[in-house]
Structures are given as C-alpha cells and as structure tokens.
C-alpha cells in the first residue's frame, strides 16, 4: 500500500500543477483514500475490475453523481500509474469538457442543452452536460468545427471510443450522443441516419464495406453501376408495409422485431454507401454481417 499512497500523492501534485481546483483535489483525495482502504482490506491490487467492484459497493452509501465522478478518478489513477500523466481527453472529464468545446460547436451544444433542460433534475442535468460536452470535445478533436460536418466516420470514431471508463458509463456517453444527434436531425441540420447508427445494438449489424472481403467489395462496386430495383430511401419506406404483411400473416412479436432490425440495418448500409436495393447486394451484405447476428 505504500507504493499506492506514493502514487496518489504524485497524482494529487500533478492535479495541482495542472491547476485543478482545490475542492476537486479534495474529492480526489477522499476517493483515493477510501479506495485504497478497500484494496487493503480485500487484498486487491489497483485495477479497473477492482474499481468496478468498489463503485458497486459504495453506490448505496453515496449519491449517483459522486459515484460517477469517483469512477472517473480511479480511471485517472490507473492511467497515471502507467504513463505518469493524464491525457487531456480524460483530464477534462473532471476539469471541464464544456470549457474546451470550440465556440462553433458550443453554440449547438447550448442549443441542445437548453432544449432538454426541463427533462432533468439539477443533478441529472449537470451529468448530462458533462456527457454531451465530452462528446462535442471528441468531435472537435477529429477536426469537426460545425455540426453539419458530422459524417459516418465520426460515428465510427465514437462507437470505437472507450472514453477511459466502464462499459456502463460508455453506454451513457453514446446514449447522450444519440439524443443530441436526434435533436440536430429534427432541425434538419444532419441526416437522422447518423443518430440511428450511434447504437451498439444495430451499428455492428450494419457493416462497413471497407472491412468486407476484397471480392465482395468488388462485386458491390459492380452492382453500384447496375440498375437497382429501387433506391435506399424507397426501400426504407417499404419496411413498415412489409412488417404489416407479416403481422397480418400472424407472425409474433419476436419475428416482427427481428425483421424490422435486420431490414433497418440493411437500409443504413445502403444509405451510407449510396447503394440502391438489389437482391444480390443484399445477399453479399448478409454474408458479411451474419456472423454478428
């Protein structure tokens, strides 16, 4: 534990050097002292698994907001143990992601936050603000300065970002990101397809053509230049009618949900890559993504 305590003191000194406010440093100190006591009592070493177990144990003792921030503090400590520093993306999670968002994106961030403010309690709103600000900061690091510049590559980036946190917290980041993009889509600033894709439950069933086999990529490009039966947009419009037919034939809820999911995934693939619907395109696509189902 002596080594743990030395590392904690080094991290607190690092936070002071980076001008972290005194109240935040005090919260860090309390978190690390209680976590250190938990490690010692249970003969454990510093790890994300031990941190997750500890956070689960203290959730009845402290409020949700405190548990959320303390989880981030432990993530900082784990990174600091390895690198001796804290990357900006993780540090600003506690300092203020909001202050680091470029003004051009902050305008849209504020627009969204003002729109959703009434749906939250004061504490929940602050947490939502942290999540949304972090998402905007991530987008800005990809060179995005205007909401209109968000493209499918940005969705790929967000889906594959771990945010240096637990899986549950990562899901919360993506959920708030999806809410934001849905709002911007409702204003016709971005296509709604971007927000729909920002969901683990469907993203990996859509597939990425650039990751398909070279043979399939070639075939898809060949079909791109052939006459499709109808456009991706028209395909999308027909999904609900197809579901109605299945319902009228007596198919159950599970089958209806499955068919809706897979057809929506195919539509998003066609939309993303500018393809129309053709049975052979659908067969190639399904051959590639079926392992994810």
Secondary structure as GFF3:
##gff-version 3
##sequence-region A 1 293
A	DSSP	alpha_helix	2	17	.	.	.	ID=ss1
A	DSSP	alpha_helix	22	41	.	.	.	ID=ss2
A	DSSP	alpha_helix	48	58	.	.	.	ID=ss3
A	DSSP	alpha_helix	64	83	.	.	.	ID=ss4
A	DSSP	alpha_helix	88	94	.	.	.	ID=ss5
A	DSSP	alpha_helix	97	100	.	.	.	ID=ss6
A	DSSP	alpha_helix	103	116	.	.	.	ID=ss7
A	DSSP	three_ten_helix	117	119	.	.	.	ID=ss8
A	DSSP	alpha_helix	122	141	.	.	.	ID=ss9
A	DSSP	three_ten_helix	147	149	.	.	.	ID=ss10
A	DSSP	alpha_helix	152	159	.	.	.	ID=ss11
A	DSSP	alpha_helix	167	186	.	.	.	ID=ss12
A	DSSP	alpha_helix	192	197	.	.	.	ID=ss13
A	DSSP	alpha_helix	200	206	.	.	.	ID=ss14
A	DSSP	three_ten_helix	209	211	.	.	.	ID=ss15
A	DSSP	alpha_helix	214	224	.	.	.	ID=ss16
A	DSSP	alpha_helix	232	248	.	.	.	ID=ss17
A	DSSP	alpha_helix	253	272	.	.	.	ID=ss18
A	DSSP	alpha_helix	279	289	.	.	.	ID=ss19
A	DSSP	three_ten_helix	290	292	.	.	.	ID=ss20
###
